[in-house]
Structures are given as structure tokens and as C-alpha cells.
Amino acid sequence: MQTLKKFIHYYSPYKTVLILDLLCAAFISLVDLAYPQILRTLTATLFTRDSSLILKALLPIAAVLLILYLAQSLCKYYVSYQGHMMGAHMERDMRQQLFDHYEKLSFSYYDQNNSGQMMSKLVSDLFDIAEFAHHGPENLFISVIKIVGSFAFLFLINWRLAIPLAILVVCMILFSMRQNKRMQETFMENRRKIGDVNASLQDTLAGIRVVQSFANEDVERRKFSKSNHAFLLSKDDNYKCMGNFMGGNNFFQGLMYLVTLVYGGYLIAHGTMNAADLAMYALYIGIFISPIQILVELTEMMQKGLSGFKRFTSVMETKPEITDAPDAKPLENVKGYVSYENVSFHYSDDDTLVLSDVSFQIDAGKSVALVGPSGSGKTTICSLLPRFYDATAGKVTIDGKDVKGLSLQSLRSQIGIVQQEVYLFGGTIKENIAYGKPGASMDEIIQAAKKANIHDFIASLPDGYDTYVGERGARLSGGQKQRIAIARVFLKNPPILILDEATSALDNESEHWIQLSLDTLAKNRTTITIAHRLSTIRNADEILVVAKNGIAERGTHQELVQKNGIYAHYYHMTE
């Protein structure tokens, strides 16, 4: 019931369409109910009279029925078109809401959840929700009117025959409720398994170059086959439950015809029912069973829709770990003074400290380099500044303001990040550079590209800045992608810069050009650089050696070499 209440909330913007849809559905049902009763009345009255009277009445009767069926057809059109569009609008609203919420969720959520499962919730789950959103209220409304109306007429025609039918309906309801719970479990399992299929597919396609370079197509086929077969097994359970549900309900429907024929014959034999009424009874039994069949199918649709909606709400109810404080203030007029004060950190699902009591300051416009072994916490230190994660103890400040007290949008707009793994969006070079400043002019984009030493290359391409980069920039080399990413940050023009091993995966020539771009980019900006190649950070104002949860050494390049400690060891290894 709680799930249904949450679901009903999404009808609010479309109340008018829903009410008209239900009114049209009611009219369709009443016309269907009226026909047997009109026939019964005419058989008992008009059709027993003189032929001239009958012929005279046929034209107005035909006109009335024609108007009714024309109106019913218009109602059916509205229900089929506007009703489906209402479901489609609700699907769009939910998908947009889910996408917006995905964008708010913190890095920790993405650390723990698979993107294939997330895509499944965004696409296939919401399609079934939309189908239920349209057909659910409409089919339920039509079925209730037809069942109640036809049952009322059945009692009016002969109450004795209606009683055993009512008992069968109660048995049918109890059977359906029992099967319904099992169906709900299988549909939810089905959702998880199709999410696993999506996850396996997304993982393989995203890494197809690695797959083919290792000639591991057979490995990926086996992995996909496993998740694909697991989905088939969940479908098997699913359809087995549906088979029991459909078969059982079909049996009860057959019993209704059996009882009508046998008990109706018994009542005729005893003079408590006439043959004409039994024939009319058969007509209403058809009208009565039709909505029952619709309700049976609706139950399947409801389970699909609600299982998808539960997965939808489970995401929507997930609170982002990183949010604006109630009194968050915008970060403005940034000078770039950065301070880490006794900062410690561990992940929300693991109490093991990644950082312990880290403290350092960076004066405005100065640079600090972080070196140390992989996994020592260098990237984590940088991630705390734009609040991708929050420090579990101590505080990080910019110009003396705790980053937790600043609005996320204003904080992150003042920080530029260049990472080792560059992500380019599907689109053109121009669109990817302009991502640093949506709405930037072409002149601004070109100036940013020139500063990043990539303009000449772009100009040499047949389509220039309109060149399509391919998925994740597949048509470009690593150095070219990196310089586009740097151009993006030039366009953003932030006062604070984070360089996360931006040259470590490049050849010497690419590194040379990119290092020149980075030196230009870092000029007069507060810069934190993570580097494995010590040659790229020799001119840093201060170098911090990060090891074992904290800072082991600090100083300039010359000071640390003379100290003959950890940094000197790293430096002599690279000579």
C-alpha cells in the first residue's frame, strides 16, 4: 500500500486527463452492459407486438445505438491515445527525476553500484511502470463497473443462480491473492537479473579494446552467457507462476459456465427460471468473465510495474552523502588560499583510515606536488577539496572558509581538474572543449585550444572543430584527448587547479607538449599536482611525500634530495 501511495502521487500533474480517461472508460463499459439489457427488454416488449410496430421502431432504435457506438468509439480513441500519452508523460517525468537524482548522488554511490543496473532502472523498469500507469486505473475501473454491473443484472434476472457464481468469485479472489505474492517475488528477481545482463553487456562493450587486445572474446562470451542464462532461469520461475495464475483463473472461469449451464438447467426443470432468462444469463456471464480476464492480466502488469517502481523508489530514497549545508554560502572572489587542517578520512562502508591527521597550506597562486606510492591517499587528498568525499575529521578550507559550508555548485565551479584518464563525451571537439564553459563563443573555444597547444591539430582536420571524437574520444590519441581536456579547463578558467597524474600515460613528445600546456595553465593559479614522474614537479613550491595515511616528508625538490629520505630514494630510482 505504501508503494501504491507513492505511485499515485505521480498522477497529480495529469489529474484532468486521468478523470476524463476514467469517465470514457466508464462510458465504454456502460454501453457494453446496456446492450444485453436493451435486447432483453425489447424481446419481452416490442418484439412480441405487431410487425408494423416493430418495423416502425427499428429506425429510431438503430439511430440511438449508432449514436451510442459512435460516442463509445470516440471514448475508446481518447482512452487509447491520451491514456497512453499520460503514461508516457509519467515515464518521462520519472526518468528525468531519476536522472537528476543520479547526478546528485555522491561518488560513494557509484563506487558501490554498477552502471548497467542503473541504466536498467532508467530504461526498462520505467517502461513497465508507464504501461501500468496507463492501463492500471483504466482497466481496473472498466473491470469493476462491468463486474458490479453484470453481477447486479445477474441477481435481477435470477438470484438463485447468482449465489453459486458469487462463491466461485470469492474462491477465485483468494486463489489470486495467494499467487500474487509469489509473482511479486519472481518479477523482482527478474528485474535484478536483467540488470545483471545490462551490467555484463555495458562492461564488455566499454572495454572492447582490452577484450580484443587480449583475444579474450570467449571469456566475455562465457561471462555474458552466465548472466544471460540466469535471466532465463528467473524468467522460467516467472512464467511458471504466471502459468499457475492464468491456468487457475481460467479454470474458475470455466466453472462459472459449468455452473450456469447445469444449475440453470436444474432451475428451469423446477420451474424457477425460464430458458430465455438463461440465454440472457449466458450473455452477462460473458460480460462478467471478460473483465475478470482483464484483471488477471492487470495483476501481471501491476507486478511488473510495481517491482520496477520499487527499484525506482529505492534509488530516489537514497540520500546523497555530499549535500549543501542548510546555510551554505556561495564561494566568491576566490584568492586561492587552501588549507588542510588535521584532516582524516575513511570511506563510509569501511572504518580503515585512508588519511590520518594531514595538515598543509598552499598560498594563493602557489603550487604543491603530492608524491608517494599508489594507494597512499594522494587522489583522496585532492578529492576532499571539491567535496567528492567529505573529511571524517578535521577540515579543508579555501580562503579560510570551510568547504562544507560552501554551496557545491560555487565550490566546484572554482576548481579545475585534469586527470590521467580523460573522458570525452560523444560529440564534436568544439562541444567537448565548450563543456568547460557552456555557451562559450567560438573565439573563446579557439583561444582555449591555442593555450592547450591543440589548435593547429584541430585546424588540420577536415571538419576542424566539428570533428566527431567517437565514443569516449576513441578517434583521438591519448595526447590529443589530454590537450582537449586541458583546453576545457582553460575555458573554465578556475583559480584553483588539480592535476592528477595528467602526463603519466603519455609518450615523451606528447608529455612535452602537454607539460608546456599545464605550465601555462598553472601560472598564477593555486595548484595541487599528483605525479609519478618527478621531473614534472621539480619546480613546485612545495613537495609533500604521502605515505602510510599521512605526510612523511615535505619541502622543495632540492631540500628533499639533500634530506636523502623517501623522496630522494624515488628521485634516484628515476635518474
C-alpha positions in Angstrom: 0.0 0.0 0.0 2.9 2.4 0.8 4.3 1.7 -2.7 0.9 2.3 -4.3 0.5 5.6 -2.4 3.9 6.8 -3.7 3.0 5.7 -7.2 -0.4 7.5 -7.2 1.5 10.8 -6.4 2.8 10.8 -9.9 -0.7 11.2 -11.3 -1.0 14.6 -9.8 0.0 16.7 -12.8 -2.3 14.7 -15.0 -5.5 14.6 -12.9 -7.7 16.1 -15.7 -6.5 13.6 -18.2 -6.9 10.7 -15.7 -10.5 11.8 -14.8 -11.5 12.1 -18.5 -9.8 8.7 -19.2 -11.8 7.1 -16.4 -15.1 8.8 -17.5 -14.5 7.5 -21.0 -13.7 4.0 -19.7 -16.9 4.1 -17.6 -19.0 5.1 -20.7 -17.4 2.3 -22.7 -18.4 -0.2 -20.0 -21.9 1.1 -19.6 -22.6 0.8 -23.3 -21.4 -2.8 -23.2 -23.6 -3.5 -20.2 -26.6 -1.8 -21.7 -26.8 -3.9 -24.9 -28.0 -7.3 -23.3 -30.5 -5.4 -21.2 -31.8 -3.5 -24.2 -32.1 -6.8 -26.1 -33.8 -8.4 -23.1 -36.3 -5.5 -22.7 -37.1 -5.4 -26.5 -37.5 -9.2 -26.6 -40.0 -9.1 -23.7 -41.9 -6.0 -25.0 -41.6 -4.6 -28.6 -40.7 -7.8 -30.4 -43.9 -9.5 -29.1 -46.1 -6.9 -30.8 -47.4 -6.4 -34.3 -44.8 -6.5 -37.2 -45.7 -2.9 -38.3 -44.9 -1.5 -34.9 -41.6 -3.4 -34.9 -40.6 -2.1 -38.3 -41.6 1.4 -37.3 -39.4 1.3 -34.2 -36.3 -0.2 -35.8 -35.1 3.1 -37.3 -35.1 5.2 -34.1 -33.5 2.2 -32.2 -30.8 2.0 -34.8 -30.2 5.7 -34.6 -29.9 5.6 -30.8 -27.5 2.6 -30.9 -25.4 4.3 -33.7 -25.0 7.4 -31.6 -24.0 5.3 -28.6 -21.4 3.3 -30.5 -20.0 6.4 -32.2 -19.6 8.0 -28.7 -18.1 4.8 -27.5 -15.6 4.8 -30.4 -14.6 8.4 -29.6 -14.1 7.4 -25.9 -12.0 4.4 -27.0 -9.9 6.8 -29.1 -9.3 9.1 -26.1 -8.5 6.2 -23.8 -6.1 4.6 -26.3 -4.3 7.9 -27.3 -4.5 10.3 -24.3 -4.4 7.5 -21.8 -1.2 6.1 -23.3 0.3 9.6 -23.5 -0.4 10.2 -19.8 1.6 7.0 -19.1 4.4 8.2 -21.4 4.5 11.7 -19.7 4.7 10.0 -16.3 7.5 7.8 -17.6 9.3 10.9 -18.9 8.8 12.6 -15.5 10.2 9.6 -13.6 13.1 9.1 -15.9 14.0 12.8 -15.6 13.7 12.7 -11.9 15.8 9.6 -11.6 18.5 11.0 -13.9 18.5 14.2 -11.9 18.9 12.2 -8.7 21.7 10.1 -10.2 23.5 13.4 -10.8 23.2 14.4 -7.2 24.4 11.1 -5.7 27.9 11.1 -4.3 30.9 9.2 -5.6 30.4 6.6 -2.8 27.2 5.5 -4.5 28.9 5.0 -7.8 31.8 3.2 -6.0 29.2 0.6 -4.8 26.7 0.3 -7.8 27.0 -0.9 -11.3 26.2 1.5 -14.2 24.4 -1.4 -16.1 22.0 -1.9 -13.2 21.4 1.9 -13.1 20.7 2.0 -16.8 18.2 -0.9 -16.4 16.3 1.2 -13.8 16.4 4.2 -16.0 15.1 2.4 -19.2 13.4 -1.0 -19.0 11.9 -0.6 -15.4 10.3 2.7 -16.3 8.7 1.4 -19.5 6.8 -1.2 -17.5 5.9 1.4 -14.9 4.4 3.6 -17.8 2.3 0.7 -19.1 0.9 0.1 -15.7 0.4 3.8 -15.1 -1.9 3.9 -18.1 -3.6 0.5 -18.1 -3.8 0.1 -14.3 -6.6 2.7 -13.4 -8.4 2.4 -16.7 -8.6 -1.5 -16.7 -9.4 -1.6 -13.0 -12.2 1.0 -13.5 -13.7 -0.8 -16.5 -13.5 -4.2 -14.8 -15.1 -3.0 -11.6 -18.0 -1.3 -13.5 -18.5 -4.4 -15.7 -18.3 -6.9 -12.8 -20.5 -4.9 -10.5 -23.0 -4.1 -13.2 -23.2 -7.5 -14.8 -23.4 -9.1 -11.3 -26.3 -6.8 -10.4 -28.1 -7.8 -13.6 -27.4 -11.5 -12.8 -29.1 -11.1 -9.4 -32.0 -9.2 -11.0 -32.5 -12.0 -13.6 -32.2 -14.9 -11.1 -30.7 -14.5 -7.7 -30.6 -18.3 -7.1 -28.1 -18.8 -9.9 -26.1 -15.7 -8.9 -25.2 -17.1 -5.4 -23.0 -20.1 -6.5 -21.3 -17.7 -9.0 -20.6 -15.3 -6.2 -19.0 -18.1 -4.2 -16.8 -19.0 -7.2 -15.7 -15.4 -7.5 -14.6 -15.3 -3.8 -12.6 -18.6 -4.3 -11.0 -17.0 -7.4 -10.0 -13.9 -5.4 -8.4 -16.0 -2.6 -6.5 -18.1 -5.2 -5.3 -14.9 -6.9 -4.1 -13.3 -3.7 -2.1 -16.4 -2.9 -0.4 -16.5 -6.3 0.1 -12.7 -6.4 2.7 -12.8 -3.6 4.8 -15.4 -5.4 4.5 -13.5 -8.7 5.8 -10.3 -7.0 9.0 -12.2 -5.8 9.7 -13.6 -9.3 9.2 -10.2 -11.0 11.6 -8.5 -8.6 14.2 -11.3 -9.2 13.6 -10.9 -12.9 14.4 -7.1 -12.6 17.7 -7.9 -10.9 18.7 -10.5 -13.5 18.0 -8.2 -16.5 20.1 -5.6 -14.7 22.9 -8.1 -14.4 22.6 -8.7 -18.2 22.9 -5.0 -18.8 25.8 -4.7 -16.5 27.7 -7.5 -18.2 26.9 -6.0 -21.6 28.0 -2.5 -20.6 31.2 -3.8 -19.0 32.2 -5.8 -22.1 31.4 -3.1 -24.7 33.1 -0.3 -22.6 36.3 -2.5 -22.5 36.0 -4.0 -26.0 39.5 -2.8 -27.0 41.0 -4.6 -24.0 38.9 -7.7 -24.7 40.1 -7.9 -28.3 43.7 -7.0 -27.5 43.9 -10.0 -25.1 41.9 -12.2 -27.6 39.5 -12.9 -24.7 36.2 -12.9 -26.6 35.5 -16.4 -25.4 36.0 -15.3 -21.7 33.5 -12.4 -22.2 31.0 -14.7 -24.1 31.1 -17.1 -21.1 30.5 -14.2 -18.6 27.7 -12.9 -20.7 26.2 -16.4 -21.2 26.2 -16.9 -17.4 24.2 -13.7 -16.7 22.0 -14.3 -19.8 21.2 -17.9 -18.6 20.5 -16.6 -15.1 18.0 -14.2 -16.6 16.4 -17.2 -18.5 16.1 -19.1 -15.2 14.4 -16.2 -13.5 12.0 -16.0 -16.5 11.3 -19.7 -16.0 10.2 -19.1 -12.4 8.4 -16.0 -13.5 6.4 -17.8 -16.3 5.7 -20.8 -14.1 4.0 -18.6 -11.6 2.1 -16.8 -14.4 1.1 -20.2 -15.8 -0.3 -21.3 -12.4 -2.0 -17.9 -12.0 -3.5 -17.9 -15.5 -4.4 -21.6 -15.6 -6.1 -21.4 -12.2 -8.2 -18.4 -13.1 -9.1 -19.9 -16.4 -10.4 -23.0 -14.5 -12.6 -20.8 -12.3 -14.0 -19.1 -15.4 -14.8 -22.5 -16.9 -16.6 -23.5 -13.6 -18.8 -20.4 -14.0 -20.0 -21.6 -17.4 -20.4 -25.1 -16.0 -22.5 -23.9 -13.0 -24.6 -21.6 -15.3 -25.4 -24.4 -17.6 -26.0 -27.2 -15.0 -27.6 -25.2 -12.2 -29.6 -23.1 -14.7 -30.9 -26.3 -16.3 -31.8 -27.5 -12.8 -33.7 -24.3 -12.1 -35.6 -24.5 -15.4 -36.5 -28.1 -14.7 -38.0 -27.0 -11.4 -39.9 -24.0 -12.9 -37.9 -21.3 -11.1 -36.2 -20.0 -14.3 -37.2 -19.8 -18.0 -35.0 -20.6 -21.0 -34.9 -17.0 -22.3 -33.5 -15.8 -19.0 -30.8 -18.5 -19.1 -29.8 -17.3 -22.6 -29.6 -13.7 -21.3 -27.7 -15.1 -18.3 -25.1 -16.5 -20.7 -24.6 -13.1 -22.3 -24.0 -11.5 -18.9 -21.6 -14.3 -17.9 -19.6 -13.4 -21.0 -19.5 -9.7 -19.9 -18.8 -10.8 -16.3 -15.8 -13.1 -17.3 -14.2 -10.6 -19.7 -13.3 -8.1 -17.0 -12.1 -10.9 -14.8 -9.7 -11.9 -17.5 -8.6 -8.2 -17.8 -8.0 -8.2 -14.0 -5.9 -11.3 -14.3 -3.7 -9.7 -16.9 -3.7 -6.5 -14.9 -2.3 -8.4 -12.0 0.7 -9.4 -14.1 1.1 -5.9 -15.4 0.8 -4.5 -11.9 3.5 -6.8 -10.6 5.9 -5.8 -13.4 5.1 -2.1 -12.9 5.3 -2.1 -9.1 8.5 -4.2 -9.0 10.1 -1.7 -11.3 8.7 1.2 -9.2 10.2 -0.3 -6.0 13.6 -0.3 -7.7 12.9 3.3 -8.8 12.0 4.4 -5.3 15.0 2.6 -3.7 17.2 4.9 -5.7 15.1 8.0 -5.2 15.2 7.4 -1.4 19.0 7.1 -1.4 20.3 10.3 0.2 23.4 11.8 -1.3 26.2 11.8 1.2 27.5 15.1 -0.1 24.9 17.9 0.0 24.8 21.6 0.6 24.5 22.6 4.2 21.2 24.4 5.1 23.1 27.7 5.4 25.6 27.0 2.6 27.1 30.2 1.1 28.5 30.8 -2.4 32.3 30.9 -2.9 33.1 34.2 -4.5 36.1 36.4 -5.2 38.5 33.4 -4.7 42.1 34.3 -4.0 43.1 30.6 -3.8 44.5 30.1 -0.2 44.0 26.4 0.5 44.4 24.7 3.9 44.1 21.2 5.2 43.8 21.2 9.0 44.3 17.8 10.8 42.3 16.0 8.1 41.5 12.3 8.5 39.3 10.2 6.2 37.8 6.8 5.8 35.1 5.5 3.4 31.5 5.2 4.7 31.5 1.4 4.3 35.0 0.8 5.8 36.4 2.2 9.0 40.0 1.7 7.8 41.7 5.1 7.7 42.9 6.2 4.3 44.3 9.6 5.7 45.3 10.4 9.2 45.9 13.9 10.6 47.0 15.5 7.4 47.9 19.2 7.5 49.3 21.6 5.0 48.7 25.0 3.4 49.0 26.4 -0.1 49.3 30.1 -0.5 47.3 31.8 -3.2 48.9 31.2 -6.7 51.4 28.7 -5.3 51.9 25.0 -6.2 52.1 21.9 -4.1 53.0 18.5 -5.5 52.0 15.1 -4.0 54.2 12.1 -4.5 54.1 8.6 -3.0 53.2 5.0 -3.7 49.9 4.1 -5.3 47.1 3.8 -2.7 48.8 6.2 -0.3 45.9 8.7 -0.4 47.1 11.3 -2.9 44.0 11.3 -5.0 41.9 11.2 -1.9 43.5 14.4 -0.6 42.6 16.1 -3.8 39.0 14.7 -3.8 38.3 16.3 -0.4 38.8 19.8 -1.8 35.9 19.8 -4.3 34.0 17.6 -1.8 33.7 14.5 -3.9 34.1 13.0 -0.4 33.9 14.7 3.0 36.7 14.6 5.6 35.7 12.4 8.5 37.8 14.6 10.9 39.5 18.0 10.6 38.6 20.5 7.9 39.5 21.7 4.4 39.3 25.5 3.8 39.5 27.8 0.8 40.4 31.4 1.8 39.6 30.5 5.4 36.1 29.1 4.5 35.3 25.5 5.4 34.3 23.8 2.1 31.5 22.0 3.9 29.8 25.4 4.4 30.0 26.4 0.7 27.5 25.5 -2.0 28.7 22.6 -4.1 28.0 24.4 -7.4 30.0 27.5 -6.5 32.8 25.4 -4.9 33.3 23.1 -7.9 33.0 26.0 -10.4 36.2 27.5 -8.9 38.2 24.3 -9.2 39.6 22.8 -12.5 40.7 19.2 -12.7 42.8 17.5 -15.3 43.0 13.7 -14.7 45.1 10.9 -16.1 42.0 9.2 -17.6 40.4 11.8 -19.8 36.7 11.4 -20.5 35.4 12.9 -23.7 31.6 12.9 -24.4 30.2 11.7 -27.7 30.1 14.7 -29.9 32.4 17.2 -31.6 35.7 18.6 -30.5 34.0 22.0 -30.2 31.3 20.6 -27.9 33.9 18.9 -25.7 36.0 22.0 -25.2 32.9 24.1 -24.6 31.9 21.8 -21.8 34.3 23.9 -19.6 32.0 26.9 -20.2 28.6 26.2 -21.6 27.6 28.9 -24.0 31.2 29.9 -24.8 31.8 31.8 -28.1 33.8 30.2 -30.9 36.6 32.7 -30.3 36.8 31.7 -26.7 36.9 28.0 -27.7 39.7 28.7 -30.2 41.7 30.7 -27.7 41.5 27.9 -25.1 42.6 25.4 -27.8 45.6 27.6 -28.6 46.6 27.8 -25.0 46.4 24.0 -24.8 48.6 23.6 -27.9 45.9 21.7 -29.8 44.5 24.4 -32.2 46.9 23.5 -35.1 46.0 19.9 -34.9 42.2 20.6 -34.9 42.6 23.1 -37.8 44.3 20.4 -39.8 41.3 18.1 -39.6 38.8 18.0 -42.5 35.9 19.0 -40.2 38.0 21.1 -37.8 36.3 21.9 -34.6 33.2 20.0 -35.8 35.1 16.7 -36.0 33.3 13.9 -34.2 35.5 12.4 -31.5 33.8 9.0 -31.2 32.6 7.3 -28.0 34.9 8.4 -25.1 37.2 10.1 -27.7 38.1 6.8 -29.4 39.2 8.6 -32.7 41.9 10.6 -30.9 45.2 9.7 -29.4 45.9 9.9 -25.6 47.8 13.1 -26.0 45.2 14.7 -28.2 42.4 13.9 -25.7 44.5 15.2 -22.9 45.1 18.5 -24.6 41.3 18.8 -25.3 40.7 18.2 -21.6 43.3 20.9 -20.8 41.6 23.3 -23.2 38.3 22.6 -21.4 39.9 23.8 -18.1 41.5 26.8 -19.8 38.0 27.8 -20.9 36.6 27.2 -17.4 39.4 29.5 -16.1 39.3 28.4 -12.4 41.5 30.0 -9.7 42.4 26.5 -8.2 43.7 23.6 -10.2 44.1 19.9 -9.5 46.4 17.9 -11.9 46.0 14.2 -11.2 48.9 12.4 -13.0 47.9 14.2 -16.1 51.0 13.1 -18.1 51.9 9.7 -16.7 50.3 7.7 -19.5 51.8 9.6 -22.5 54.8 9.2 -24.8 57.7 11.7 -24.4 56.7 14.0 -27.2 53.1 14.2 -26.0 54.3 14.7 -22.5 56.5 17.6 -23.6 53.6 19.5 -25.3 51.2 18.7 -22.5 53.6 19.8 -19.9 54.0 23.1 -21.6 50.2 23.5 -21.7 50.0 22.6 -18.0 52.7 25.0 -17.0 50.8 27.8 -18.8 47.5 26.6 -17.2 49.0 26.5 -13.7 50.5 30.0 -13.9 49.1 32.3 -11.2 46.7 29.5 -10.0 46.8 27.6 -6.8 47.8 24.2 -8.0 47.9 20.7 -6.5 49.8 18.2 -8.7 49.9 14.4 -8.3 52.8 13.0 -10.2 54.8 9.8 -10.5 57.3 11.4 -12.9 59.3 13.5 -10.5 60.8 15.5 -13.4 57.4 17.2 -13.9 57.3 18.7 -10.3 60.8 19.9 -9.7 59.7 23.5 -9.8 56.8 23.0 -7.3 56.8 25.5 -4.4 56.5 22.5 -2.0 56.5 18.8 -2.4 54.7 16.5 0.0 55.6 12.8 0.3 52.4 10.9 1.2 52.8 7.5 2.8 51.0 5.4 5.4 47.9 7.5 5.9 49.7 10.8 6.1 52.6 13.1 5.1 56.0 11.6 5.6 58.2 14.4 4.2 57.8 17.9 2.9 60.0 20.6 1.3 61.3 21.8 -2.1 62.8 19.4 -4.5 66.4 20.4 -3.5 65.6 20.2 0.2 64.1 16.7 -0.1 67.0 15.4 -2.3 69.5 16.7 0.3 67.5 15.1 3.1 68.2 11.7 1.5 64.9 10.2 2.6 61.9 8.7 0.8 61.7 11.3 -1.9 65.5 11.1 -2.6 65.0 7.3 -3.0 62.3 7.8 -5.6 64.3 10.5 -7.3 67.5 8.4 -7.6 65.4 5.5 -9.0 64.3 7.6 -11.9 67.8 9.0 -12.8 
